[in-house]
Amino acid sequence: MSDLHKEVSELEGRSATAARLFDIRLIIGGLFTLYGVIVTVAGVFVSDADMEKAEGVNINLWTGLAMLALGLFFLGWMKLRPTEIPPPTPTEEPGATDEAGAPGAPGAGK
């Protein structure tokens, strides 16, 4: 029985890690941070012709900084409020029935 508990706890740990890995805040925050850095660098090294096209506003710099701030916000949010994995619900109960109400669900009988 000890081996079974060990295996179950190991699988629960893996599923919790997978759930945190695919948290949408990580994906959004990572992409906005990456693109924010790229656009900010493009805004720092802007040419006079590009500034003239944008009527004197360094739009790449401001947009890049905003994207960077949003990405860091999502990453900080994920770090401060990590996802909580709900506890597993027991699916195999004695006397359980299947969807049609007939006995014979897993763990329902002898």
Backbone as JSON, one array per atom type, in Angstrom:
{
  "sequence": "MSDLHKEVSELEGRSATAARLFDIRLIIGGLFTLYGVIVTVAGVFVSDADMEKAEGVNINLWTGLAMLALGLFFLGWMKLRPTEIPPPTPTEEPGATDEAGAPGAPGAGK",
  "N": [[0.82, -1.18, 0.0], [2.05, 1.17, 0.6], [3.67, 1.72, -1.59], [1.75, 2.34, -3.48], [0.62, 4.71, -2.44], [2.86, 6.32, -2.63], [3.24, 6.41, -5.41], [0.85, 7.64, -6.2], [1.07, 10.18, -4.96], [3.28, 11.11, -6.32], [2.28, 11.31, -8.95], [0.3, 13.26, -8.52], [1.93, 15.42, -7.91], [3.21, 15.78, -10.38], [1.01, 16.5, -12.0], [0.26, 18.9, -10.82], [2.51, 20.44, -11.37], [2.38, 20.5, -14.16], [-0.01, 21.89, -14.49], [0.68, 24.41, -13.5], [2.66, 25.06, -15.31], [1.32, 25.45, -17.73], [-0.18, 27.68, -17.23], [-2.12, 30.39, -18.18], [-1.38, 32.96, -17.64], [1.38, 32.9, -17.53], [2.08, 32.41, -20.19], [0.96, 34.65, -21.56], [2.21, 36.75, -20.15], [4.92, 36.17, -20.61], [5.12, 36.38, -23.43], [4.29, 39.08, -23.89], [6.29, 40.4, -22.45], [8.62, 39.62, -23.84], [8.07, 40.63, -26.49], [7.75, 43.27, -25.77], [10.33, 44.02, -24.97], [11.66, 43.77, -27.42], [10.32, 45.68, -29.04], [10.79, 47.98, -27.56], [13.58, 48.22, -27.73], [13.73, 48.67, -30.47], [12.53, 51.14, -30.46], [14.37, 52.69, -29.08], [16.54, 52.84, -30.78], [15.77, 54.52, -32.98], [15.3, 56.06, -36.19], [15.71, 59.33, -37.69], [14.0, 59.66, -39.84], [11.96, 57.85, -39.3], [10.92, 58.98, -36.97], [9.95, 61.34, -38.02], [7.92, 60.38, -39.66], [6.12, 59.52, -37.75], [5.23, 61.84, -36.7], [6.8, 63.06, -34.74], [6.47, 61.6, -32.43], [7.71, 59.02, -30.51], [6.65, 56.24, -31.1], [7.25, 53.51, -31.04], [8.9, 53.25, -28.79], [7.19, 54.03, -26.65], [5.07, 52.22, -26.93], [6.45, 49.8, -26.66], [7.39, 50.02, -24.0], [4.94, 50.03, -22.66], [3.99, 47.47, -23.32], [5.97, 45.94, -22.14], [5.58, 46.61, -19.43], [2.99, 45.55, -19.06], [3.46, 42.81, -19.54], [5.25, 42.22, -17.43], [3.54, 42.72, -15.33], [1.68, 40.59, -15.59], [3.4, 38.41, -15.15], [4.27, 38.95, -12.55], [1.82, 38.83, -11.22], [1.25, 36.12, -11.54], [3.31, 35.04, -10.03], [2.8, 36.06, -7.45], [0.21, 35.18, -6.9], [-0.17, 32.13, -7.19], [-1.54, 29.37, -9.11], [-4.01, 27.33, -7.65], [-4.24, 23.96, -7.18], [-7.06, 22.0, -7.31], [-8.15, 19.69, -4.76], [-8.03, 16.15, -5.32], [-11.03, 14.48, -6.25], [-12.82, 11.79, -4.86], [-13.58, 9.23, -7.02], [-14.28, 6.64, -7.11], [-16.6, 5.15, -5.41], [-18.11, 3.04, -3.0], [-21.03, 1.34, -3.99], [-21.61, 2.96, -6.11], [-23.08, 4.17, -9.16], [-23.37, 3.95, -12.76], [-23.69, 6.41, -15.45], [-26.26, 5.89, -16.43], [-27.54, 4.98, -14.27], [-27.31, 2.37, -13.58], [-26.02, -0.3, -11.66], [-22.57, -1.05, -11.61], [-20.63, 0.63, -12.13], [-17.2, 1.69, -11.91], [-15.78, 0.26, -9.1], [-18.21, -0.23, -7.95], [-19.18, -2.55, -7.03], [-18.88, -6.01, -6.26]],
  "CA": [[0.0, 0.0, 0.0], [2.95, 2.31, 0.65], [4.09, 2.02, -2.96], [0.61, 2.97, -4.15], [0.56, 6.09, -1.97], [4.02, 7.02, -3.18], [2.98, 6.64, -6.83], [-0.24, 8.63, -6.31], [1.59, 11.5, -4.62], [4.17, 11.51, -7.42], [1.43, 11.74, -10.06], [-0.32, 14.52, -8.13], [2.96, 16.44, -8.06], [3.39, 16.04, -11.81], [-0.14, 17.23, -12.54], [0.33, 20.28, -10.31], [3.56, 21.12, -12.13], [1.86, 20.72, -15.51], [-1.02, 22.94, -14.43], [1.37, 25.69, -13.35], [3.43, 25.31, -16.52], [0.43, 25.92, -18.77], [-0.98, 28.8, -16.74], [-2.23, 31.36, -19.27], [-0.66, 34.19, -17.26], [2.78, 32.71, -17.91], [2.19, 32.54, -21.64], [0.7, 36.05, -21.91], [3.27, 37.58, -19.57], [6.18, 35.91, -21.31], [5.08, 36.95, -24.79], [4.29, 40.54, -23.83], [7.62, 40.85, -22.01], [9.55, 39.43, -24.96], [7.77, 41.6, -27.54], [8.0, 44.6, -25.21], [11.77, 44.28, -25.04], [12.02, 43.95, -28.83], [9.79, 46.95, -29.54], [11.48, 49.06, -26.84], [14.9, 48.36, -28.35], [13.5, 49.33, -31.76], [12.23, 52.54, -30.18], [15.59, 53.39, -28.64], [17.39, 53.06, -31.95], [14.89, 55.02, -34.04], [15.93, 57.02, -37.09], [15.0, 60.6, -37.83], [12.93, 59.48, -40.82], [10.85, 57.2, -38.61], [10.33, 59.96, -36.06], [9.21, 62.29, -38.83], [6.7, 59.68, -40.09], [5.22, 59.41, -36.6], [4.96, 63.21, -36.28], [7.58, 63.42, -33.56], [6.18, 60.72, -31.29], [8.46, 57.77, -30.59], [5.6, 55.29, -30.8], [7.84, 52.21, -30.69], [9.38, 53.3, -27.42], [6.06, 54.06, -25.72], [4.35, 50.96, -27.03], [7.31, 48.77, -26.08], [7.37, 50.16, -22.55], [3.63, 49.6, -22.18], [3.95, 46.02, -23.44], [6.88, 45.42, -21.11], [4.89, 46.75, -18.14], [1.89, 44.58, -19.0], [4.04, 41.47, -19.4], [5.77, 42.07, -16.07], [2.38, 42.64, -14.45], [1.16, 39.23, -15.63], [4.36, 37.51, -14.51], [4.2, 39.23, -11.12], [0.54, 38.3, -10.75], [1.39, 34.67, -11.46], [4.24, 34.73, -8.93], [2.19, 36.39, -6.18], [-1.01, 34.38, -6.72], [-0.05, 30.92, -8.01], [-2.77, 28.6, -9.25], [-4.21, 26.29, -6.65], [-4.76, 22.74, -7.76], [-8.1, 21.47, -6.41], [-7.85, 18.34, -4.3], [-8.71, 15.13, -6.13], [-12.29, 13.99, -5.71], [-12.89, 10.33, -4.97], [-14.53, 8.83, -8.05], [-14.68, 5.26, -6.9], [-17.26, 5.01, -4.13], [-18.91, 1.83, -2.92], [-22.43, 1.54, -4.32], [-21.77, 3.96, -7.17], [-23.73, 3.71, -10.38], [-22.89, 4.66, -13.93], [-24.54, 7.54, -15.83], [-27.63, 5.43, -16.64], [-28.09, 4.58, -12.99], [-27.17, 0.94, -13.38], [-24.8, -0.65, -10.93], [-21.54, -1.57, -12.49], [-19.59, 1.65, -12.27], [-15.96, 1.22, -11.27], [-15.82, 0.22, -7.65], [-19.58, -0.28, -7.5], [-19.66, -3.82, -6.5], [-18.0, -7.07, -5.77]],
  "C": [[0.87, 1.26, 0.0], [3.41, 2.71, -0.75], [2.99, 2.73, -3.73], [0.49, 4.43, -3.73], [1.69, 6.92, -2.54], [3.79, 7.36, -4.65], [1.89, 7.7, -7.03], [0.28, 10.03, -6.0], [2.54, 12.01, -5.7], [3.36, 12.0, -8.62], [0.72, 13.06, -9.76], [0.68, 15.67, -8.27], [3.21, 16.79, -9.5], [2.24, 16.84, -12.39], [-0.16, 18.67, -12.05], [1.38, 21.07, -11.07], [3.08, 21.42, -13.54], [0.82, 21.83, -15.52], [-0.38, 24.31, -14.29], [2.13, 26.06, -14.62], [2.55, 25.9, -17.62], [-0.54, 26.98, -18.28], [-0.97, 29.89, -17.81], [-1.49, 32.66, -18.94], [0.82, 34.1, -17.61], [2.97, 32.94, -19.4], [2.0, 34.0, -22.06], [1.83, 36.94, -21.4], [4.6, 37.4, -20.27], [6.21, 36.53, -22.69], [5.09, 38.48, -24.76], [5.64, 41.09, -23.38], [8.63, 40.74, -23.15], [9.32, 40.48, -26.05], [7.99, 43.03, -27.05], [9.47, 44.98, -25.26], [12.18, 44.56, -26.49], [11.56, 45.31, -29.34], [10.46, 48.13, -28.83], [12.87, 49.29, -27.43], [14.77, 49.03, -29.71], [13.19, 50.8, -31.56], [13.43, 53.34, -29.73], [16.47, 53.74, -29.83], [16.56, 53.51, -33.16], [15.64, 56.03, -34.92], [15.11, 58.3, -37.17], [13.84, 60.48, -38.81], [11.71, 58.82, -40.18], [10.16, 58.15, -37.64], [9.49, 60.98, -36.83], [7.89, 61.68, -39.32], [5.66, 59.63, -38.97], [4.91, 60.77, -35.99], [5.59, 63.55, -34.94], [7.34, 62.57, -32.32], [6.94, 59.41, -31.49], [7.51, 56.64, -30.18], [6.14, 53.91, -30.44], [8.31, 52.18, -29.25], [8.22, 53.22, -26.43], [5.26, 52.75, -25.75], [5.15, 49.82, -26.42], [7.33, 48.83, -24.56], [6.04, 49.71, -21.96], [3.51, 48.07, -22.24], [4.83, 45.35, -22.38], [6.22, 45.49, -19.73], [3.76, 45.74, -17.99], [2.42, 43.15, -18.82], [4.58, 41.23, -18.0], [4.65, 42.02, -15.05], [1.83, 41.22, -14.42], [2.1, 38.25, -14.94], [4.38, 37.7, -12.99], [2.93, 38.68, -10.49], [0.63, 36.79, -10.58], [2.27, 34.27, -10.27], [3.57, 34.97, -7.57], [0.95, 35.55, -5.87], [-0.95, 33.13, -7.58], [-1.37, 30.17, -8.06], [-2.82, 27.52, -8.18], [-4.84, 25.09, -7.33], [-5.82, 22.19, -6.81], [-7.76, 20.05, -5.97], [-8.62, 17.32, -5.14], [-9.99, 14.68, -5.45], [-12.32, 12.48, -5.86], [-13.96, 9.94, -5.98], [-15.03, 7.41, -7.85], [-15.27, 5.12, -5.5], [-18.05, 3.7, -4.12], [-20.38, 2.15, -3.18], [-22.67, 2.55, -5.41], [-22.43, 3.33, -8.37], [-23.16, 4.48, -11.54], [-23.89, 5.74, -14.29], [-26.0, 7.13, -16.03], [-28.28, 4.99, -15.35], [-27.95, 3.11, -12.71], [-25.92, 0.65, -12.56], [-23.79, -1.25, -11.9], [-20.49, -0.52, -12.79], [-18.34, 1.13, -11.57], [-16.08, 1.31, -9.75], [-17.22, 0.07, -7.09], [-19.97, -1.6, -6.87], [-18.57, -4.76, -6.11], [-16.95, -7.43, -6.76]]
}
